[in-house]
Amino acid sequence: MKRGQPLAQGLHLDPETRQEARQRLLSVKGHVDGLVRMLDDPRVCCVDVLKQMKAVRGALVVTGDRVLKSHLREHVATAAIRGDTDSIVEELMDALKYR
């Protein structure tokens, strides 16, 4: 299997979670752009930069949690019905490496 290729073919992120994650990531992108602008300003203090970086990390964690919850609800919980429990468990264990 190639890296990045899903184990369970045909299982995709549900549209509602996909849209929510997209919106959150666009917001994160805006925050990162703001951080870059902060670093261009010599008057900005280190602590302010660190606070904004923590906010970005927090937003990424929340987004990741939502995507993981969707995966658990939509794919892991229904694996036995589809008959692909082993591949879903393997895929989940691989995904958890990145948490």
N, C-alpha and C positions, 0 to 999 in steps of 0.2 A: 504494500500500500504506500502511496506517495504521501509525503508530509503535507498536512493541511487538507487532505481529502477526507471528507466525512465517512465514517464507517457505515452509518445507516443511510443509504442512498434514498433520496426522496423526502427526507425529514428536514424541514426548513423552519426558520424562525417565524413565528406567527406574525401576521401583518401589524397587529396593534403594538406588540412589543418591538417590532422592527422600527415602526414610526416613532415610538417613544424614545428608543435608544438613539435614533438618528437626531431627534430634537435635542436630547441631552448632550450628545457629542458635539453638535453645532454650538451649543452654549459653552461647552468646555473649550472648543476651538476659540471662541471669543475671549474667554478668560486667558488662554495661553497667549493670544495676540496682545492682550492687555499687559501680561507679564513681560513680554518682549519690549513693549513701550516703556514699562516701568524701568527696565534695565537700561534703556537709552537715556533715562533722566538721572543725572549724577546726584540729584538731591534726594532720591528715594532711598529709604533706609532698609537695611538687610531684613529686619523683622517683618516689615510690610511685604517684602517679596516672599519670605517664608510662609507667611499667613496665606497669601494667594496661592502658593504652590500646594499647601495643604488642602485648600478648598478645591483645587483641580483634582487632586488625588481622591478626595472624598466623592466628588461627582463621578469619577471613573469607577470607584468601588460600587456606588449605588447603581450605576448603569450595568456593571457586570453582574451584580446581584439579581437585577431584573431579568437579564438574559438567561442566567443560570436557572432562576425560578421557572421561567417559561420552558426551558429545556426539560427540567424535571417534570413539570406538569404535563407537557405535550408529548414528550418522547419517552422518558424513563418510566413514568407511571403506566404507560401503555405498551411497553416492550413485550410483556408476556403474551398479550393478545396478538401482536404481530409475529411473535415467535423469534424475535431477534434480541433476546435478553443479554446473551453473552456479548454481542457486538456493542450494544448500548452501554453496558457496564464498562467495557474496555474504552469506549469513546469518552464516557464520563470521567474515568480515572485519568485519561490523558488530558481532558479539559481542566481538571482540578490541579494539575501541575502548574498551571498558569495563574492560580489564585493566590 
